[in-house]
Amino acid sequence: MKSWKLIRYHKQIYLFVLPTVILIALFQYYPAASGVFHSFYRWNGADISEPVGLRNYVDLMKNADFWNSFRVAFIIGLWNVVKMSTALAVAVAIHRCRSARMQFLYRILFVIPMVLPGLVIVLIWRSFFFEATSGYLNLFLKSTGMMKVLDYVARNILGWGDIFSPDKNPAWLGHPRLILPACIIWGFPWVGSFAVLTHLAKLQSVSRDVYEAADIDGVNWWTKFTRIEFPLITGSIYINLVFTIIGTIKDAGMVLALAGFEGGPGGVVTVPALFMLRKAFMDQRMGYACAVGIVLTMVVMLLQKLSNYGMQWGELNPRQKARVRGALLALGLAAMLAEKLAFVGWILLLTALPYACLFGRPRRGAVESAVRGLLLAAGVGWYAGRLDPVAVLDRIAWPGAAVLRATLAHLAPALRFLLVAFGMPWHLLWAPISRLRAVRRRAHREELTRRHEEKIRKAYARAELPWRKATTRAAANGLRFAKHAFIWFVLAFAFLPLYLMLIVSVKTNQQFYESPAVLTSPLHWENWRTAWEMVTPTVANSIFISTTATALTLIFALGAAYFFARLRMPLSGFLWNAVLVLMMMPAIANLVPLFRLLRDMNLLNTLTALILVGASGGQIFAIFVLRNFVADIPRDLYEAAEIDGASHFQQMLKIVLPLSGPILGTVGVMQFIAQWNDFVLPLIVMRDHARLPVMVQLLRMAGEYIKLWGPLMAGYAMASIPIIILFVFSMRLFIRGLTEGAVKG
């Protein structure tokens, strides 16, 4: 750390971080502070501002719709975790391809769906698949007979009635029972290109010698996955899992595009972020919405903190593990108090249980065994009706007994479960069982070794038989064919939205309804001319916004990264921690006070607002990536430049900037795509149709009552073409930046 006395020799370096500090303080921290302040007010954003203390938070805690929004977010998030299995299977299948050319081809093909704007994919599913009368989903269910299966399940198991009756067309986005399943199943086959590339990067470290040794031992394809590949990519799976759940909780874009501001019929798919937007801009309860944003921020930061503990679980000491388990237990019991979050409480309780302590060797002998025996007896007695703590509390008259009695009655199932779980009798029986197992293990060790050697000898002998060789060769060819067939099957569905978009873009409405998935003549290229007139101004706006915001992000972020990585200056630690906090803070939680700030600065309905906010938010991730890269540049280069009398600006231009080209390209492409795909902020702050970004224009076109499918799909294609062109020309730079970042990291 440089002392304050030496600042005059390096004061120039503070100019590198000054623009970042101004932008982040103005458009990130000031809205956050304003949100905290106004959360204690009854505020409509204009002429009403009355202090109410904690009333907003109290009303929020009592609001069943708010807790239900978290329940919906957790349901969608857990299903998104299940949907990650496709990306994992695809990554393993690509990695097992023997041809390097085929691996490269598959990587390129799976990157293309990532380039398509996410909103376009959502709108295509909304327009084509979920449409009631001629939607592809209903046609597929009826043609395959699965509609009858769903009808049986809905009637006899779920109790939903006849919504899947064969003579009906289920309205997936218009029925309260079906809107949540629609938000779950959209995007099939759920191939996240980022997840595929992450898993592939991890799998590249597996040597071919490991697979050859496994083949010699006769290991099948499933054992290779469970014993070799899965343990290696557990870290990337966990990272994707955490990002998926947290992203679902703090995001409202997908639900907003599918179900609108109302959250579907009856608001059944309202997530917390959408709940906040509705309270702010539909009910004009800005102070209440600020309280929602504060609670949402605390939940997201808590989940991220717990996820960090989960990733470092093996490095934690017993005291830290006990604190994490205690926090999960407290959260689980608190979630049980909210009826809508009971299932979340059960998940947290099951996660908090110390399974190693429950099923492992007891460490405190007879005392621990006696305590567990008492707990087990209490839990069993409670289950059997012989022990009723609620009835006992009825006889006690002391302050707070009524609250405790109501809480205990509400949490009775969870508490009974915990008593039985912590009183498990395994510890009472562990000592004799462990002695018996040790004797048997000692007796069987030599026998197992002999059997294994005999098995290997017989396997080699069988492998030399002609029919065995032919069978093995046929099985290998069949497995290879199945592997490539699975990859192409997933690719076909991944490219289906792009195919439909291009096919329908040259059809009339009549051609679309007659043959929705087949190219028919004549081709109506005038649809593209119509779409050009509707979309071109908004495409130009998006190009200007994304390009300018990306350029500002790279310029300011590289300077800030140099400041943080070059020298340890006074205040650098404080500023770095301020940036790290913003990485955990959901940007949408500050949208209400940000809207007020932009209005006070006369920036509403201007492209400048989108550029400045985009540049301030994009710097957070860019600084984090670029700092690691700049820190890995050899110190000898800086020292040689200082000997030659080079200033910090000259070191930046002559050393850092030339070496940072690939990583700047990678960060720039990611920032451009993120800025291009953003539509929630423009939807709130933009009113002039001539200044709308293209994503908001597409959302408006998709919401029109009378749709011309050809021009609509042509407009979707025009919104995707600039991103595809950018990625095609920057693909080498993008991949090179990822590779160098991985090597340096």
N, C-alpha and C positions, 0 to 999 in steps of 0.2 A: 504494500500500500504506500503510495507516494504521500509525503507529508504536505500539510498546507503551505509550508514555506517554499516548496518546489513547484507550486501551481503556476507561478509566473513563467516558468520555463515550458509548461505544457498547457497553458490556458487556451491555446488554439484548439486543442482536442475537444473542448466542451462545445464548440460550434457544430461538431458532427452530430451530437445528440440533441441539440436545441430544437430543431424542427420536430423531431419525434416527441419530445417532451411537450411541446405546445399542442400538437395534434391530439396526442393521447389524453392530456389533461383536459382539453376543451371538449372533445367528442366522446371520451370514454369515462373519465373520472368525474367530470362535472355532472353529466346526466346521472351517474350512479349516486353521487352525493345529493343531488336534487331529488332523486327518487326516495332516498332514505328520509330526507326532510319532509317531503310532501306526503309520505305515507302516514304521517301523524295528523293530516288535515283532511277535512271534507272539502275537496277541491274539484272543480269542473274544468280546470285548465284555463279559465278566463276570469270571470268577475266574482266567483265564489271561492273563498279561502278561509275556512273556519277551523281552528285547532280542535281536535277531538281526542287527542292522546292515543291510547292503544285501542280505540273503538274499532278501527278498520281491521286490526289484527284479530280482535276478539270475534267480530262478525265473520271474518274469514275462517277462523277455526271452527265456527258453528255451521258454516255453509257446506251442505252435503254435496252440492254440485262441484265445489272446489276439490274436495277429496275424491269425488268420482272421476275428475279429470286426471288425477294421478293414477287411479286404478286403470283407466283407459290407456294412459301412456305406458304403464308397466306391462299391460297385456300385449300391446303392440310391440314394445321393446323385447319381451320374452319370445314372441313369435319371430321377430327379426333375428334373434339369436339362433333359433331353430333353422331359419332360412340360410344361415351362414354355412350349413353343411354342404350345400351344392358347390360353393366356391372352394371349399376344402377338397371335395372329391375331384373337382376339375383340376386343381393344382397338383394333386397326387398323380392323376392320370397323365397330365402333361409331363411331369417330371420323370415318369417311367418310360416315356418315349425314348427309344434308343437313338433315333436320328436327331442330330442337333438342328438340322434344317427344319424338321417338323416342329420341334420345340419353339424355334424362333417364329415360325409361321403362326402357331397357336397363340403365342404371346401377343403378336401384332393384332390378330383377329379379336382377341378378348379385350384389347385396349380400345378398339373402336367404339363399342357400346358405352364405355366410360366417357367418351368425348361428347356423345349426344347429351344435350341439356336434360337434366332430370325432370324439369317441368314438362318438356315435350313428351317424355315417356308416360308421365302421369296422365296428361291430357289425352294421349292416344288410348290408354286403357279406359279412361272415362268415356271417350267417344265411341270406341269400337267394341270393347269387350263387355262393359257393364251396361250397355244400352239394352233396354228391356225387350223390345220387339224383334230387332234383328242383330242383337249383339252376339259376338263370336262365342262368348262364354255360355249363353243359353243354348245356342245352336249346338255347341260341342256336347253339353250335358244331355240334350235330347237325343242326338244322333248316336251316342255311345250307351244310352240306357242308364246313365248315372243319375239322371233326374229322378228315376223311380227309387233308387237307393237313398238319395237325399230326402225324398218325400217320406220314406219309411223312418229314417233317422229323425227327421223333424217332427213327425207325428207321435212316434212311440217312445223316443228316447229324450229328445229335447223339449217336447211339449210346445212346439212352435205353431202347430196347426197345419194348414194345407198350403203354406207359402210356396212349396215346391211341387204342387200338384201338376201332373203332366199336361193338363189343359190350360195352364197359366204360364205367364212369362215373368219370372221373379224380377222385381225392380231392385237391383243390387244397391243402388245409391239412393233409393227412395223409401226403403222399408227399414223401420227401426231395428229389426232383428238382423238384417243383412249388411247394413252399412259398415259395422265393425269387421265382419269377415272380408268385406271388399277392401278395407284398408290394410288387411293382412295379406291377402293373396295377390294383390296387384304386383306387377313386375316379374311374374314367373318367367324363367326358372330361377330368379333371384341370384344372378351371378354378379357379385360385386367385383368389378375389375381391380379395385384397390386391394381387396382381400386376396384375390387370386395372385396378384403380383407380389404381395407380402409373403404369402405362403411359399411361392416359388423361390423367392430370394432366400428364405430359410432352408429350403430343401436342397439348394445348390451345394451346400456344404457336405452333403452325404456323398461319400466316396463310392465309386462303382465297385471297388473291392468288397465293400460291405454287402452289396447285393449279390456279388458272385459267391461269396462265402455262404450267404443265406441259401442260394440255389443249390450249392453242394450239400448243405445239410437238409435239403428237401423242404424248406420253409415255403408255405403257400403265400398267396398274395395278401390275405387278411393278416397273417402273422407279421409280414413285413411292415404293414401299416401300424399295427399295435405296438410292435417291439422296436422298430427302427424309426419310422417317420413321425408318428404321432408325438412321442416324447420330445422330438427335436423342435416341432412347431407349436408346442404348448404355449410358449410365450407370445407368439404372434396371434394365436387363437384368443388368448386372454385379452390382449390389447384390442383386437377387433370387437370382442364381446363387450368390453367396457365402453368403447367408443359408441357402439351401437345402442346400448341402453341409455347412456347419458344423452346422446344425440337425439334419441326419440323423445326424451323427457323435455328437452329445452327447445325443440323445433316445432313449428306449426305449419311449415310450407306444404307438406304432403297432404295433411288433413284439410288445409285451406283450399288446395287445388281440387280435391275430390269432393269435399262436402260443403265448402263455402264457409262464411263467417258464422253461420248458425251451427256448424258442427253436425250437419245431417239432420234428419227428422227427429225432433225432440232434443237435439243437442247431444245425442248418445255417444258421439266420437269426439267430444270436446276434450282437448289436451290442455295442460296448464297454460302454455303460451297463448293458445287460442282463447282460453277463458279470460286471460289478462287483456288481450286486444279487444274482446267484445265488451268488457266492462269499461274500457277507456273510451273507445270510439263509437260505440253504439248506445251505452247507458250513460255516457258522459260522467263517469265516476273515476276521475283521474287519480285521486288520492288512494282510493281503494285498489285501483290497478297497480299503483306504485307498491302497495303492500304485497300484492300478489307477486310482483317482480322480485321484491326482497326475499320472500319465502322461497321462490323458485331458485334464486341465486344460492341461497343457503343449502337447499337440497342438492343442487348440482355440485357445489363445492364439497359437500359432505361425501357424496358418492365418489367423487374423484379422489378425495383423501383416503377413503376406505379402499378404493381400487389400488392406490399406490401401496398401501399396507399389504394388500393381497399379492401384488407383484413381488414384494420384498419379504414375504412371509417367512421364508427360510432364514433370513438374516435378523429377524426380530428376537429379542430376548423374551423370557417367559412373562415378565411384567408387562411389556408392550403388547404381547399377545392377549394377556388377560384384559387389558384396557380395550382393545379392539373388540373382543368378544362381549365385554360389558356394554360397549356402545351399541353393538348390534342387538344385544338382548333388550336394551332400553328402547331402541327404535322399534323392535318387533312388538314389544308390549304396547308402545304408544300407537303403533299402527292397528293393533287389535282393538283399541278404543274406538277408532273410526270404522264403522260397519263396512263401508265401501272398500277399506284397505285391509280387511281381515286376511285375505290370501297373501298379501305382501307381508303381513306380520308373521304368518306361518313360514314363509320363505326365509325371512330374517332369523327367526328362531331356529330353524333347522340349520342355517348357516353358522349360527353362533355356538352350536353345541360342540364341546371339546371331545371329538370322537376318539382321539388318541387316549384321552383320560378315561373315557367311558369304557372302551374296549381293550385298553392296554393293561399293563401290570400295575397294581396299586403301589403307591410309594409311601403311604403312611400306615400300612399294616392294619391292625385290628380297629383302630379309631376310625379310619376312613371307611372300612367295611361296615362298622356299626352305624355310622351316619348314613351311609347309602342304604343300609337295610331299613332304617327308620323312614327315610324319604320314600323308598319303594312301598313300604307298608302304608304310609299316608296317601300316596297316589292311588294304590289299589283300593284302599278303604274309601277314598273319595269316589272312584269309579263305581264301586259296589254300593254306594249309598249309605255306608256305615259312618262316614265322616262328612260333615257339611259345615265348612268354615263360615258360609254365609249365615246359616242359622245361629252359629255361635256369636257372630257379630251383632245379630238382632238383639241379643241380651245385653249388649254393652252400650252404655250411654255416655259417650264422651265426644268432644268436638271433632268433627271430621269423620265420625263413624259412618254416617250415611253415604258420604262420597266414597269411602273405602269399600263399603258394602256393595255399592253400585259397580265400582270398578272391578271388584273381585267376582261379582256375578257375571260381568261382561267377559272377563278374561278366564273364566273357569275352565274351558277346554284347553287353553294353552298352558295354564298352571298345572292342571292334572297331568298333561303330557310331560311337562318339565320334571315334575316330581318322579314320575315313573322312569324317565330317561336318565336322570342323574342318580337314581337308585337302582340302576340295572344290576342284576345279580351276577354278572360275569366276573366281577371282582371277587365275589365270595367263592366262586368255583375255579378261579384262575390258577391258584397254586397247585392243586392236584392235577388239573388238566395239563398245565405246563410241564409237570414232571413226567406224566405219561407221554406227552408229545416228544419230550427230549429222549426218552428211552426208545420210542418207535423211530425217531429220526436217526438215532445212532445205528439202530438195527437195519434200517432200510438204505442207508447211504451207500454201502458197498453193493447192495443188490441193484440199486438204481444205476450206479456206475456200470455194472456188468451188463444190465439190460440196454443201456444207451450204446455201449460199444457193440453189442450184438445187433442192435437196430441199425447202426451205421454200416456194419459189415453186410447185412442183408440188403440194405438200400443200395449199396454199391453193386452187389451181385444182381439185383433186379434191374438196375439201370443198364446193365450190359445186355440184357435180353432184347432181341430184335423187336418183339411186339411191344415191349415196354418203351423202347426208344421211339417207336412210331406213335404210341399213345401220348407220350410226353410231348413230342413235337406237335401233334394235333391239338393237345390242350394248350400249349403255348401260343400256337397260331390263333386258336379260338379266343384266348384271353386277350391277345393283341388286337384282334378284330373288335371284340367287345369294348376295349379301351378306346379305340379310335371312334367307334360308333357312338359311344357315350359322349365323347367330346363334341362330335359333329351334331348330335342331337341337342345338346345344350346350346351350341353356337346357333343352330337354326332358330331356336326360340329366342335367343338373345338378339338376333338380327330381325326377328319378326316385326317389331314396331317400325324399324327402318324400311323394311320391305313394304308394309302396308301403307306407310306414309308416301312412298314414291309411287306405288300402284294407284292409290286413290287420288293422287294429285292430278291425274290426267283423265278422270272420270267425271261424268255428270251424276247428279243424284240418282237418276233412274238406273244408270249403269252400276252404281254402287249397291243399290238395293237388290238388283238382279244377280250380280256376280261380285260380291264384296271383296273377294280375295284373289281374283284372277284378272289378268290384264285383258281388256276387251278393246275392240276398235269400234269407232274411230277414237284416236287419242286427242284429247281436248287440251292442247297446250295453252289455250287462252286462259286457263285457270291460273297458270303461272303469271301471266300478264296482270290479271286481276289481283292476285296476291302481291305482286310487285308494287302495285299502287297502294295497297293497304299496309304493307309491312316495311317498305323501303325506308321511310322517314324514321321509324322506330329502330330499325337495324343500324342506321347511321348514328342515332343517339347512343345505342349500346356500344358501338365501336368506339365512339369518342369517349364515353364514360369509362369503359374498361381499359382502353389504351392509356388515357391520362392517369387514372387511378393506379394502374400497374406501374407506370413510369415513376410517379411520385413515391409509391411504396418501395420500389427497388432503390431509388436514390437515397431516400431518408433511412431505410432499413440498413443499407450497406454502411452508411456513415455511423449509425448507432451501433451496429455490430463491431465496427472498428473501435469505437469508444470503449465498449465493454470488453473486447478481447485484447486490445493492444496494451493497455496499462491499467493497473489498479489505482484509480484516482479516487479522491474523496467524493462521496455521494454516489459512486458507481454501484456499490452494493445495494443501496437503497433504491436506486432507479431500476436495477435489474430485478429486484424482488417485486417492484411495482408492475413490471412487464409480465412476470410469471403469474401474478395474481389475475391479470386480465385474461390469461390463457384458460383459467378455470371459470371465469365469469361469463355466463350466457349473454350474448349481445342483445338478444331480443328482450331480456328482462329490463333493459334500460330504454326501450323504444318509446315509452310514453314521455319521460322527461326529455329525451332527445328530440322528440317532435316539438315540444314546447321551446327548447333551445333554438331549433332551426326557425321556428316562427318568430322568436324575438330577434333573431339575426337577419330577418327578411330573406331567408334562404329556402323557404317552402316553395315547391313547384319550380325549382331550378336544378339544372344539371350540376351546378357547383356543389350543392348539398350532397348529392350521391357520390361525387368524386372525393370530397373531403372526408366524408364518413367512411367510404370504402378504403381510402388510403390509410386512415387512422386504424381501422380494424385489421386491415391486411398486414400492417407492420408487425403485429404481435407475433404471428407465426413466422414471418420472414426474418425478423431479428433473431428468433430462437434458432433457426436453421443456419443463417449466415454467421452468427457468432461462433458456432462450433467450427465452421469452415475457416474463418479468419484466424481463429486460435491455433489451427493446425499448420498455418504457414510458418516455415522455419524462422526462428528468431534471428538467425545469422543475417538474413536479408534486411531486417529492420536495423540491426546494429551497423551493417555496412552502409546503409543509407544515412544513418545519423552521423557516422564518421565523415561522410561526404557533405554534411551540412544540409541534408534534405529535411524540409518541414513535414508536418503531419499531412498536409494537403498533397505534397509531392510524393510521400510514401503511399498515400492512397491511390494516386493516379499511376504511379510507376510500378508498384508492387501488388497491391491488393486487387485493384480493378482488372488487370490482365489475367491474374490467376483465378479470378472468381467468375469468369465467363460461363462455364457450364452450370454451376450452381445457381447463378443469376437467371440463366435460361429456364432451369427447372422451376424455381420459385416464381418467375414471371409467368410461365404458362399456367401454373396452378392458380395464381392470383387472378389472371385474366379470365380463366374459366369460372372461378368463384364469383367474380364481379359480374360476368355475363349472365350467370344463372340466377343471380339474386333478384327476387321479385317482391318480397315481403315489405322491405323498406320503401321501394318506389311505389308500391301499391298504397302506402299510407301517406307519403309526403308529396306525391305528384298528382296534379289535377288536370293540367293542360294536356289534351290528347296529342298535340304536336310535339311534346317533350317526353312522352312516355318511352321507357326502354322496351325492347322487343318482347321480353317475357310478360310484361304486364299487358301489352297489346294482344299477345296470344291468349292470355287468360280472358280478356274481354271478348275476343272472337269466339272462344269456346263456350262462353256463357250466353251467347245470343240464342234466342228462341228458335228462329228459322236459320238453319245451317246449310251452307253450300259446301259440301264435303270436299270437292276438288280444290277450290281456292284455300280452304282451311288447311288441308294437308300440304299444299304448296307453300303456304305461309310457315308451317312447322319446319318444312325442309329448308326454307331460306333462313330461318333462325338458327339452323344447325350447321349450315354450310360454312360460315366464317370460322366456327370452332374447329370443324374438321380440317379445313385448309391450314389453320394455324398449327394444329397438331401434326399434320403430315409434314410440314416444312420444318418443324422444330423437334421431330421425334428423336433424331440422333442426339441433339443437344439435351433433350429431356432425359433420355436413357443414360447418357454419359454423366449428367449431373447426379442422377440417382446412384449410379455405380460409384462415382468418386465420393459421394456423401457416405455410402455404405462402407467403403474402404477406410475413409478417414474416421468414421464413427467407431 
